[in-house]
Amino acid sequence: MKIISKIITVLLFVIFFGFALNNTESVTLRFFMGYEFPGPLVLMLLIFFIAGIVLGVFAMLPTLFRHRRDLSKHKKNLTAMEQEVTKLQTENSRPPQPDSV
């Protein structure tokens, strides 16, 4: 499976590298108020791809933190339940105490 993964990785790298070599034309990205940013097409695509990844990660952070908070709360509840179970097991495993006269 590792070999197949490596082959697919190398194949994708070659395809994207060929794409980058074939798209070196200069493009101009125009912003508001007359600002312009000239650069190669591949660089512009890479910048916007990375920006999309960063925005996606930032969009997932609140959900990630909520799940971690819930997980820690559930772990605390689980340890409390386990302690209660061990306490009950030790109480039930002791022989009954004799009645005092």
TORNUKOL-169699 format. One record per residue: x, y, z of N, C-alpha, C, CB in turn. Coordinates in pm, whole numbers, padded with zeros to 5 digits, always signed. Last residue first. Glycine has a CB too. Layout:
N
XYZXYZXYZXYZ;...
This chain:
101
-02230-00657+07032-02324-00697+07136-02340-00590+07238-02281-00824+07201;-02220-00587+06684-02164-00573+06818-02271-00602+06921-02103-00432+06840;-02212-00806+06408-02288-00714+06492-02222-00706+06630-02436-00759+06504;-01936-00813+06177-02022-00877+06278-02093-00769+06360-01938-00971+06372;-01955-00707+05837-01901-00686+05971-01994-00752+06074-01884-00534+06001;-01921-00910+05546-02003-00829+05635-01940-00821+05776-02146-00888+05644;-01623-00872+05345-01721-00956+05419-01801-00867+05514-01647-01072+05499;-01605-00677+05047-01569-00695+05187-01671-00786+05256-01560-00558+05260;-01725-00635+04803-01633-00750+04815-01590-00774+04960-01510-00728+04726;-01873-00406+04816-01944-00533+04804-01852-00653+04822-02011-00541+04668;-01672-00213+04828-01769-00224+04938-01840-00358+04935-01872-00110+04931;-01546-00253+04585-01471-00278+04708-01565-00291+04826-01368-00167+04733;-01753-00179+04412-01700-00315+04408-01622-00347+04535-01611-00333+04285;-01788+00090+04473-01896-00003+04500-01847-00147+04500-02007+00014+04397;-01538+00185+04383-01578+00204+04524-01689+00106+04560-01625+00349+04548;-01551+00126+04114-01450+00059+04196-01483+00072+04344-01310+00117+04169;-01764+00301+04046-01778+00156+04027-01676+00082+04113-01761+00117+03877;-01650+00549+04099-01770+00508+04172-01789+00356+04162-01895+00581+04117;-01444+00551+03913-01412+00557+04056-01530+00511+04139-01371+00700+04096;-01597+00550+03679-01508+00437+03708-01469+00435+03856-01382+00446+03621;-01723+00799+03700-01803+00677+03702-01717+00555+03735-01873+00656+03568;-01499+00967+03679-01582+00972+03800-01668+00846+03811-01673+01097+03798;-01411+00901+03422-01325+00869+03537-01404+00873+03667-01206+00965+03544;-01636+00998+03276-01600+00857+03272-01510+00818+03390-01530+00824+03141;-01626+01271+03326-01743+01194+03370-01710+01045+03375-01863+01220+03277;-01381+01328+03202-01398+01353+03345-01515+01273+03401-01418+01502+03373;-01447+01264+02937-01341+01189+03006-01351+01207+03157-01203+01233+02957;-01640+01456+02884-01680+01315+02888-01573+01229+02957-01705+01263+02745;-01478+01684+02889-01589+01672+02983-01633+01527+02996-01708+01760+02938;-01308+01631+02676-01251+01640+02810-01360+01628+02917-01173+01772+02828;-01499+01634+02467-01422+01514+02496-01363+01517+02636-01311+01497+02393;-01586+01900+02469-01681+01792+02500-01607+01663+02537-01774+01767+02381;-01344+02020+02392-01403+02054+02521-01502+01946+02563-01473+02191+02515;-01314+01911+02136-01213+01883+02239-01268+01912+02378-01087+01966+02214;-01540+02018+02010-01528+01873+02025-01424+01837+02131-01491+01809+01892;-01474+02291+02021-01595+02243+02088-01587+02092+02110-01721+02279+02005;-01242+02297+01861-01232+02331+02003-01354+02283+02081-01215+02481+02020;-01358+02223+01613-01252+02142+01673-01241+02170+01823-01117+02170+01605;-01532+02435+01569-01585+02299+01583-01483+02209+01651-01624+02242+01446;-01348+02650+01544-01449+02648+01652-01507+02509+01676-01562+02744+01620;-01187+02557+01313-01132+02569+01449-01239+02573+01558-01048+02693+01459;-01289+02563+01057-01308+02441+01134-01261+02453+01279-01236+02327+01068;-01212+02808+00956-01356+02782+00968-01382+02660+01055-01419+02763+00829;-00937+02777+00944-00993+02871+01041-01143+02849+01061-00967+03014+00995;-00929+02592+00733-00880+02553+00866-00937+02646+00972-00724+02554+00871;-01031+02751+00525-01101+02628+00566-01059+02581+00704-01076+02518+00466;-00834+02948+00507-00970+02985+00547-01051+02863+00592-01041+03056+00431;-00620+02784+00421-00612+02856+00548-00751+02896+00597-00522+02982+00533;-00719+02696+00172-00686+02599+00278-00684+02667+00414-00549+02531+00250;-00740+02941+00038-00859+02859+00062-00836+02756+00171-00901+02790-00065;-00469+03014+00027-00564+03099+00102-00693+03022+00133-00596+03228+00022;-00377+02812-00143-00330+02816-00004-00422+02901+00082-00185+02870+00003;-00514+02893-00376-00533+02759-00322-00493+02755-00175-00453+02655-00403;-00410+03147-00419-00553+03134-00384-00585+02994-00332-00639+03164-00506;-00141+03079-00472-00175+03171-00362-00321+03154-00321-00149+03317-00403;-00168+02915-00697-00113+02860-00574-00149+02947-00454+00039+02846-00586;-00266+03100-00885-00347+02983-00848-00299+02923-00716-00342+02877-00959;-00046+03276-00894-00178+03324-00851-00267+03207-00807-00247+03403-00965;+00149+03103-00995+00167+03164-00863+00034+03214-00809+00269+03279-00870;+00044+03049-01248+00060+02939-01152+00076+02994-01011+00182+02852-01190;+00059+03301-01373-00071+03238-01347-00060+03129-01242-00128+03180-01476;+00288+03544-01238+00257+03425-01319+00125+03361-01276+00371+03323-01309;+00173+03887-01198+00250+03769-01161+00213+03652-01248+00227+03734-01015;+00074+04210-01071+00107+04120-01182+00190+04001-01133+00184+04196-01293;-00169+04365-00915-00060+04275-00876-00032+04182-00994-00096+04194-00747;-00300+04692-00852-00279+04579-00941-00160+04497-00892-00257+04626-01086;-00542+04924-00746-00426+04842-00712-00419+04720-00805-00432+04797-00563;-00772+05077-00794-00663+05081-00889-00540+04999-00854-00623+05218-00908;-00973+05029-00606-00902+05157-00603-00773+05154-00687-00868+05195-00460;-00945+04672-00575-01021+04796-00572-00927+04915-00566-01118+04797-00454;-00723+04485-00794-00796+04508-00670-00877+04636-00682-00699+04514-00549;-00637+04254-01038-00678+04393-01012-00764+04400-00886-00755+04450-01133;-00373+04074-01143-00483+04067-01048-00516+04211-01009-00447+03979-00921;-00261+03975-01448-00269+04089-01357-00393+04073-01272-00272+04223-01436;-00025+03725-01555-00162+03777-01540-00158+03891-01441-00261+03665-01493;+00200+03570-01773+00179+03670-01670+00033+03716-01671+00274+03791-01689;+00238+03218-01816+00199+03350-01865+00173+03444-01748+00074+03340-01956;+00297+02963-01749+00385+03065-01692+00349+03205-01742+00529+03034-01726;+00192+02691-01775+00112+02809-01746+00196+02917-01678-00008+02772-01658;+00364+02475-01804+00287+02516-01921+00207+02644-01899+00193+02407-01962;+00468+02437-01550+00558+02477-01658+00483+02526-01781+00647+02360-01696;+00237+02358-01410+00304+02483-01374+00397+02530-01485+00383+02464-01244;+00186+02112-01533+00086+02219-01539+00150+02353-01509-00028+02191-01439;+00416+01975-01450+00393+02001-01592+00292+02111-01613+00348+01874-01662;+00352+01967-01178+00473+02035-01221+00465+02069-01370+00598+01950-01192;+00123+01808-01179+00113+01948-01137+00236+02028-01177+00094+01957-00987;+00238+01565-01276+00126+01630-01346+00118+01777-01308-00008+01559-01314;+00430+01512-01079+00471+01532-01218+00362+01603-01297+00504+01397-01284;+00264+01482-00854+00366+01586-00856+00408+01616-01000+00487+01546-00772;+00113+01256-00928+00046+01386-00910+00146+01501-00913-00031+01388-00778;+00324+01067-00930+00247+01094-01050+00176+01228-01041+00146+00982-01073;+00404+01068-00661+00498+01109-00765+00424+01144-00894+00602+00998-00792;+00164+00972-00544+00220+01101-00507+00315+01153-00613+00292+01091-00373;+00138+00719-00662+00035+00820-00686+00087+00959-00653-00092+00789-00603;+00369+00600-00553+00354+00612-00698+00251+00719-00732+00313+00477-00760;+00310+00607-00279+00426+00680-00331+00415+00702-00481+00556+00604-00298;+00086+00435-00275+00074+00574-00231+00189+00659-00283+00069+00581-00078;+00205+00199-00357+00100+00258-00439+00082+00405-00403-00033+00183-00421;+00377+00158-00140+00432+00175-00274+00330+00241-00366+00476+00040-00331;+00201+00120+00070+00290+00235+00073+00347+00264-00065+00402+00213+00173;+00082-00119+00000+00000+00000+00000+00086+00126+00000-00093+00000+00120;
